[in-house]
């Protein structure tokens, strides 16, 4: 079936806009197997198996023109039938319809034909008004609009929801009490639960063309041990999960959906340590035999060796229900994407996935702990998935970098500057800890880490300041300025207090505290503008409150130091205790103060 002229024109415009380059020659576009591009410097021809592949063909031509080439001859095929991204729309950040369309343009330009919207409670269920209440949920009309646009580029939009755990924001309301086992887990075997899930799946079926659905069911650690235990006593949790899964599968069947689910709960229950990645975990054969036909999604963003991924994929394939791999582009460990860690973990994962012939592979973009990072800042790393898809196991990292440069419009030096935020190679994200930590309680941050991050921030500022006209670069520069000032402030206060240097403390009170507050205010303002460019307002209040707390506490510390210098305080109790290593992790609640918030 030939492409229509209007389709070709639309796809060409999309590819040219993503590449910021106009093609100065005609392109003959036809249907054909895989993707082939032939350009001899004059006319060009693209043969593509669908509109998404055609968009990649136009994008590769635009990139060639942009790079000053005079010819291009490419022949590729998909090694993953379905490949793309999952965007977390549930941890404060819900992207606007316009922003999701922009994302789809970039995905299609890379030739990625799958997009999942991870919506725990951020879609509409008319019968349940508290579902997504005050959370920026998508209306049915919004989801249909996104689905229509994705369809115009042959990108499959797949609903990705939760049917067991990760529903704390919905279950917090008194009206949801009958559905609650644990604070974030649904009550299995309750007919009220299945009435709710019926309404949820029915609502989704009215918004999406795709007949695939991701039903979640991950990290339900206390399933059957809360209200369920009080009502029914202890029940074998393998049996409980399988029974619930069978009910959910029946609902999916009713609405024509073929489900997939995260696999970790079965592997955790098959581990003596309740660990997903336990090398000795083993899902019992009788449990596998009882599983309905639900694809198992192996998610892993943490390992760096091919052998580990290969063993886990083999264990999944043993389950015989179809295996999907979900990798990760690291957007959840701070204010900037952790690009280097993404490469370290995803290069081996993608090579193994291609070698083992998986049908479906996608990259998750999570927003854990406040969705501080704008996902578009990590788009360049999605190119790793596109090149593994179109080049297979032997994909070239240099080609990934070139595609990342073209899809973002940013040279490697500027994108690499983001990695300074993770210069100490700490998986707990020390830099994020320093941004949010109390200036008198730098919990768990060593002097060595501060020095590494201070030096890295200095270099990043020098790189970013001269080119910070683009909003995301301006934001990154302001972030590193706050990081630098916060380190200077923590060091300065502790050093001056230890030596009782009143002159230095007075200087900190009069100049450094106000300067640091101003730096936070500047960062908050650009962060707000960035947020509103891509995301709904609901959810921003979480970060606004954090910025407000940081600035307010600095004002309070300024007053405390002033009182000490003026003789109205004999000491600063917070500084009389030496900082200890804590290993608590990098979430805001754990780093902003050592006191429990109860």
C-alpha positions in Angstrom: 0.0 0.0 0.0 1.7 3.2 -1.1 2.2 6.2 1.2 -0.1 9.1 0.6 1.3 12.4 -0.5 -0.1 14.1 2.6 1.5 11.5 4.8 4.9 11.9 3.1 4.7 15.7 3.5 3.9 15.4 7.2 6.6 12.9 7.9 9.2 14.9 6.0 8.2 18.0 8.0 8.6 16.1 11.3 12.0 14.8 10.4 13.3 18.2 9.2 12.0 20.0 12.3 13.6 17.5 14.6 16.9 17.8 12.7 16.6 21.6 12.3 17.5 21.1 8.7 15.6 21.5 5.4 16.2 18.9 2.7 17.1 20.9 -0.5 16.1 18.1 -2.9 13.1 15.9 -3.7 12.7 12.5 -2.0 10.8 9.6 -3.6 9.2 7.6 -0.8 7.8 4.1 -1.3 6.8 1.1 0.7 9.5 -1.6 1.1 11.0 -4.1 3.6 12.9 -2.5 6.5 14.5 0.8 5.5 16.7 1.8 2.7 18.0 5.2 1.8 19.7 6.1 -1.4 21.0 9.6 -2.2 23.6 10.4 -4.8 23.8 14.1 -4.1 20.8 15.1 -6.2 17.6 13.1 -5.9 16.9 10.7 -3.0 14.8 7.7 -2.6 13.6 6.1 0.7 11.9 2.7 0.9 10.3 2.0 4.3 8.1 -0.6 5.8 5.9 1.9 7.7 5.6 5.6 8.5 7.9 5.4 11.5 10.7 3.9 9.4 10.0 6.5 6.7 10.5 9.2 9.3 13.8 7.7 10.3 14.8 7.7 6.6 14.0 11.4 6.2 15.9 12.1 9.5 19.0 10.2 8.3 18.9 12.3 5.1 18.6 15.5 7.1 21.4 14.5 9.3 23.6 13.8 6.3 22.9 17.2 4.9 23.5 18.8 8.2 26.9 17.1 8.5 27.9 18.3 5.0 27.8 14.9 3.3 27.0 14.6 -0.4 25.6 11.1 -0.6 24.0 8.4 1.6 23.3 4.7 1.1 21.8 2.8 3.9 20.0 -0.5 4.2 18.6 -1.5 7.7 16.0 -3.7 9.3 14.4 -3.8 12.7 16.0 -6.3 15.1 13.2 -5.5 17.6 9.7 -5.5 16.2 8.7 -3.1 18.9 11.1 -0.6 20.4 10.7 2.8 22.1 10.2 4.4 25.4 8.1 4.5 28.6 7.5 7.9 30.1 6.7 8.1 33.8 3.6 10.4 34.1 2.9 9.5 37.7 5.6 11.0 40.0 4.5 14.7 39.9 5.3 15.3 36.2 2.5 14.8 33.7 3.6 16.0 30.3 1.2 18.2 28.3 -0.3 16.8 25.1 1.8 19.2 23.1 5.0 18.0 24.8 4.1 14.3 24.2 3.5 15.1 20.5 7.0 16.7 20.4 8.4 13.6 22.0 6.7 11.4 19.5 8.2 13.4 16.7 11.7 12.8 18.1 11.0 9.1 18.7 9.7 8.7 15.1 12.8 10.4 13.7 14.9 7.8 15.5 12.7 5.1 14.0 11.2 4.0 17.4 7.7 2.7 17.0 6.5 2.1 20.7 5.6 4.6 23.4 4.1 3.8 26.8 2.6 6.3 29.1 3.2 5.1 32.6 0.0 6.3 34.4 -0.6 5.0 37.9 -3.5 7.2 38.6 -3.1 10.0 36.0 -5.8 9.0 33.6 -9.6 9.4 33.9 -12.0 6.8 35.4 -15.3 8.6 35.4 -16.8 6.4 38.2 -13.9 7.2 40.5 -13.5 11.0 40.9 -10.6 10.6 43.4 -8.6 8.7 40.9 -6.0 11.2 39.8 -7.7 14.0 41.8 -5.4 17.1 41.9 -2.7 15.1 40.0 -3.0 16.4 36.5 -4.6 13.3 35.1 -5.2 12.9 31.4 -8.8 13.2 30.2 -10.1 10.7 27.7 -10.0 13.4 25.1 -6.3 14.1 25.7 -5.4 10.5 25.5 -7.3 10.1 22.3 -5.6 13.1 20.8 -2.1 11.7 21.7 -3.1 8.3 20.3 -4.3 9.9 17.0 -1.0 11.8 16.6 1.1 8.7 17.4 -0.9 6.7 14.8 -0.1 9.3 12.2 3.5 8.3 12.5 2.9 4.6 13.1 4.0 4.8 16.7 2.0 2.4 18.9 0.8 4.2 22.0 0.4 1.5 24.8 -1.4 2.2 28.1 0.8 1.3 31.1 -1.0 1.2 34.4 -1.0 -0.4 37.8 -3.4 -3.2 38.8 -2.0 -4.1 42.2 0.7 -1.8 43.8 2.0 1.7 43.3 -1.4 3.2 43.9 -0.7 5.2 47.1 -1.9 8.5 45.6 -5.3 7.0 44.9 -5.6 4.8 48.0 -4.8 7.7 50.4 -8.4 9.0 50.1 -11.0 7.8 52.6 -13.3 6.9 49.6 -10.7 4.3 48.5 -10.5 2.5 51.9 -12.5 -0.6 50.7 -9.9 -1.2 48.0 -6.9 -1.0 50.3 -4.7 -4.0 51.5 -1.5 -1.9 52.2 -1.2 1.9 51.8 -0.2 1.4 48.1 -1.6 -2.1 47.3 -5.0 -3.2 46.2 -7.0 -5.7 48.2 -7.0 -9.0 46.3 -10.1 -11.2 46.2 -12.4 -8.2 46.9 -15.1 -7.8 44.4 -14.9 -4.0 45.0 -11.3 -4.2 43.7 -12.3 -6.0 40.5 -15.2 -3.5 39.9 -12.6 -0.7 40.1 -10.2 -2.5 37.8 -13.0 -3.2 35.4 -13.8 0.5 35.2 -10.1 1.3 34.8 -9.5 -1.1 31.9 -12.8 -0.1 30.2 -11.8 3.5 30.3 -8.4 2.8 28.7 -10.0 0.6 26.0 -11.9 3.7 24.9 -8.8 5.8 24.4 -6.1 3.6 22.8 -6.0 1.8 19.4 -3.3 -0.6 20.7 -4.6 -3.9 22.0 -1.6 -4.3 24.2 -1.6 -3.1 27.8 1.0 -3.1 30.6 -0.7 -4.0 33.8 2.2 -3.3 36.2 2.0 -5.5 39.3 5.6 -4.8 40.4 7.1 -4.2 43.9 4.0 -5.3 45.7 6.2 -6.2 48.7 3.5 -6.5 51.3 0.8 -8.0 49.3 -1.5 -10.2 51.4 0.0 -9.0 54.6 -2.2 -6.0 55.4 -6.0 -5.8 55.5 -6.0 -9.0 53.5 -4.2 -10.9 56.3 -6.7 -9.5 58.8 -9.6 -10.7 56.7 -8.4 -14.1 55.5 -5.3 -15.1 57.4 -2.0 -16.0 55.7 -2.3 -17.3 52.1 0.5 -18.6 49.9 1.5 -15.5 48.1 2.4 -17.2 44.8 -1.2 -18.5 44.8 -2.5 -15.1 45.7 -0.6 -13.4 42.9 -1.6 -16.0 40.3 -5.3 -15.7 41.4 -5.2 -12.0 41.1 -3.4 -12.1 37.7 -6.0 -14.5 36.4 -8.8 -12.0 37.3 -7.0 -9.1 35.7 -6.2 -11.2 32.6 -9.9 -12.0 32.3 -10.8 -8.3 32.4 -8.2 -7.6 29.7 -9.7 -10.3 27.6 -13.1 -8.8 28.0 -11.9 -5.5 26.5 -9.6 -7.1 23.9 -6.3 -6.3 25.5 -3.2 -8.6 25.6 -1.4 -7.8 28.8 2.2 -7.7 29.8 3.4 -7.2 33.4 6.6 -6.6 35.4 8.1 -9.9 36.4 9.8 -9.0 39.6 7.2 -10.3 42.1 7.5 -13.9 40.9 11.3 -13.7 41.0 11.3 -12.1 44.5 9.0 -14.8 45.9 11.4 -17.3 44.3 14.3 -15.9 46.2 15.3 -16.6 49.7 16.3 -13.0 50.1 13.2 -11.5 48.3 15.6 -10.1 45.8 14.7 -9.7 42.1 18.4 -10.0 41.0 19.3 -12.9 43.3 21.5 -15.2 41.2 20.0 -18.2 42.9 16.3 -17.2 42.4 14.1 -19.7 40.7 10.4 -19.5 39.9 8.9 -22.9 40.7 7.6 -24.9 37.8 4.1 -25.3 39.3 3.8 -21.5 39.5 4.9 -21.1 35.9 2.3 -23.8 34.9 -0.5 -21.8 36.5 0.4 -18.5 34.8 -2.0 -17.1 32.3 -0.8 -15.9 28.9 0.8 -12.6 30.1 4.1 -11.4 28.7 6.8 -11.0 31.4 8.7 -7.7 31.4 12.2 -8.0 32.8 13.3 -4.6 34.0 16.9 -3.9 34.8 18.9 -0.7 34.8 21.7 -1.7 37.2 24.0 -4.3 35.8 27.1 -3.8 33.5 27.9 -7.3 32.3 26.3 -9.2 29.5 26.4 -12.5 31.4 24.0 -11.3 34.0 21.5 -10.0 31.5 21.7 -13.2 29.5 21.0 -15.4 32.5 18.0 -13.3 33.6 16.6 -13.3 30.1 17.0 -17.1 29.9 15.1 -17.5 33.2 12.3 -15.3 31.8 12.1 -17.3 28.6 11.8 -20.4 30.7 8.5 -19.1 31.8 7.2 -19.4 28.2 4.9 -16.4 28.2 6.9 -14.1 26.0 9.7 -11.9 27.3 10.0 -8.1 27.1 13.1 -6.2 28.2 12.8 -2.8 29.9 16.0 -0.9 30.3 16.4 2.6 31.7 17.7 6.0 30.6 18.7 7.3 34.0 16.5 10.3 34.7 15.6 9.6 38.3 18.7 10.2 40.4 18.9 13.9 40.4 18.3 17.1 38.5 20.1 16.0 35.3 20.2 12.7 33.4 22.9 10.3 34.4 24.1 9.7 30.9 27.3 7.8 31.7 25.5 5.3 33.9 23.0 4.8 31.2 25.7 3.8 28.7 27.4 1.5 31.2 24.2 -0.4 32.0 22.4 -0.3 28.7 25.2 -1.2 26.2 25.5 -4.8 27.4 21.7 -5.1 28.0 20.9 -4.0 24.4 23.6 -6.2 22.8 22.2 -9.3 24.6 18.6 -8.4 23.8 19.5 -8.1 20.1 21.5 -11.3 20.2 18.7 -13.2 21.9 16.1 -12.0 19.4 13.7 -10.2 21.7 10.5 -8.9 20.1 9.9 -5.9 22.4 12.5 -3.6 24.1 11.9 -0.2 25.6 13.7 2.4 27.7 12.0 3.6 30.9 12.3 7.3 31.9 11.4 7.3 35.6 10.6 10.4 37.7 11.3 9.0 41.1 11.3 11.4 44.0 9.8 14.4 42.4 10.6 14.2 38.7 13.3 16.8 38.9 14.8 15.9 35.5 13.0 16.9 32.3 13.0 13.7 30.2 13.8 15.6 27.0 17.2 16.4 28.4 17.9 12.6 28.2 16.6 12.1 24.6 20.1 11.6 23.3 20.5 8.4 25.2 17.3 7.0 23.6 19.4 6.8 20.4 21.2 3.8 22.0 17.8 2.0 21.7 17.2 3.1 18.2 20.6 2.0 17.0 20.3 -1.4 18.7 16.9 -1.7 17.1 18.1 -0.9 13.5 21.7 -2.1 13.6 21.4 -5.1 16.0 24.0 -6.5 18.4 26.9 -4.8 16.7 25.5 -1.2 17.0 28.1 1.5 17.2 28.3 3.8 20.2 29.8 6.5 18.0 26.7 6.3 15.8 24.6 6.6 18.9 26.4 9.8 19.8 25.9 11.2 16.3 22.2 10.4 16.4 22.0 11.9 19.9 23.6 15.1 18.7 21.2 15.5 15.8 18.0 14.7 17.7 18.9 17.2 20.5 20.8 19.8 18.5 23.6 19.8 21.1 27.2 18.8 20.6 28.7 16.1 22.9 30.7 18.6 25.0 27.5 20.3 26.2 25.6 17.1 26.8 28.6 15.6 28.6 28.6 18.6 31.0 25.5 17.2 32.6 27.6 14.2 33.8 29.5 16.5 36.2 26.5 16.1 38.5 27.6 12.5 39.0 31.3 13.1 39.0 31.9 11.2 42.3 30.3 8.1 40.6 28.0 7.7 43.6 24.8 5.8 42.9 23.1 7.6 45.7 23.6 11.0 43.8 25.7 13.0 46.3 25.1 16.2 44.2 21.4 15.9 44.7 22.0 15.4 48.4 24.0 18.6 48.5 21.3 20.6 46.7 18.6 19.6 49.2 20.5 18.9 52.4 20.3 21.1 55.4 23.3 23.5 55.4 24.2 22.4 58.9 23.5 18.7 58.3 25.3 17.5 55.1 24.3 14.0 55.9 26.4 11.3 54.4 28.6 13.5 52.2 32.4 13.2 52.7 34.9 16.0 52.2 36.4 14.0 49.3 33.0 13.8 47.5 32.5 17.5 48.0 35.9 18.3 46.5 35.2 16.1 43.5 31.8 17.6 42.9 33.1 21.2 43.5 35.8 20.8 40.8 33.3 19.1 38.4 30.8 21.9 38.9 33.5 24.5 38.2 34.3 22.9 34.9 30.6 22.5 34.0 29.9 26.2 34.7 32.8 27.2 32.5 31.4 25.0 29.7 27.7 26.0 30.0 27.7 29.7 30.8 29.0 30.9 27.4 26.3 28.9 25.6 23.4 29.1 28.0 20.9 30.8 25.6 19.1 27.4 25.3 16.8 27.0 28.3 18.0 23.5 29.4 21.7 24.7 29.3 20.8 27.8 31.3 19.0 25.6 33.8 22.0 23.3 34.1 24.4 26.2 34.6 22.2 27.6 37.4 22.1 24.2 39.0 25.9 23.9 39.1 26.1 27.4 40.5 23.9 26.3 43.4 25.9 23.2 43.9 29.1 25.2 44.0 27.7 27.8 46.4 26.2 25.1 48.7 29.5 23.3 49.0 31.3 26.6 49.8 28.7 27.5 52.4 28.8 24.1 54.2 32.6 24.2 54.3 32.8 27.8 55.3 30.3 27.5 58.1 31.9 24.4 59.6 35.5 25.7 59.3 34.7 29.1 60.7 32.7 27.6 63.6 35.4 25.1 64.5 38.0 27.9 64.8 35.5 30.4 66.3 36.4 32.8 63.5 33.7 35.5 64.1 34.9 37.6 61.2 34.4 34.7 58.8 31.0 33.8 60.3 29.9 37.5 60.0 30.9 37.5 56.3 29.0 34.3 55.7 25.9 35.8 57.4 26.1 39.1 55.5 27.1 37.8 52.1 27.3 34.0 51.5 23.9 33.1 52.9 22.0 35.8 50.9 24.0 34.9 47.8 23.1 31.3 48.2 19.5 32.1 48.7 19.6 34.2 45.5 21.2 31.3 43.6 18.4 29.0 44.8 15.8 31.5 43.7 17.3 31.9 40.3 17.4 28.1 39.9 13.8 27.7 41.0 12.6 30.3 38.5 14.3 28.7 35.5 13.2 25.3 36.7 9.6 26.5 36.9 9.8 27.9 33.3 11.2 24.6 32.1 8.5 22.6 33.9 5.7 24.7 32.5 7.1 24.4 29.0 6.6 20.6 29.0 4.4 19.6 31.9 1.1 20.3 33.6 1.2 22.6 36.6 0.0 19.9 39.0 3.0 18.3 40.6 5.2 21.4 40.4 4.1 22.3 44.0 6.3 19.4 45.2 9.4 21.1 43.9 8.2 24.6 44.8 7.9 23.5 48.4 11.4 22.0 48.4 12.9 25.2 47.0 10.9 27.2 49.5 12.2 25.0 52.3 15.8 25.3 51.2 15.5 29.1 51.0 13.6 29.4 54.3 16.1 27.2 56.1 19.0 29.3 54.8 17.3 32.4 56.2 16.9 30.6 59.5 20.6 29.6 59.6 21.5 33.1 58.8 19.6 34.3 61.9 21.2 31.5 64.0 24.7 32.5 62.9 23.9 36.1 63.5 22.8 35.4 67.0 25.9 33.4 67.7 28.2 36.1 66.4 26.3 38.7 68.5 26.7 36.7 71.7 23.0 35.8 72.0 23.8 32.0 71.6 26.6 30.2 73.3 26.8 27.6 70.5 25.3 26.2 67.4 24.1 22.7 68.5 23.8 21.4 64.9 27.5 21.9 64.4 28.6 20.5 67.8 28.1 16.9 66.5 30.6 15.6 63.9 28.9 14.4 60.6 28.8 10.6 60.3 28.5 8.4 57.2 24.9 7.4 57.0 24.3 5.4 53.8 20.7 6.4 53.8 20.1 7.1 50.2 19.4 10.1 48.1 15.7 10.8 48.3 14.6 14.2 49.4 13.1 13.0 52.7 16.3 11.2 53.6 18.7 14.1 52.8 16.8 17.3 53.7 16.9 16.5 57.5 17.9 13.7 59.8 14.6 14.1 61.7 11.6 11.9 60.9 8.7 13.7 59.4 5.9 12.2 61.4 
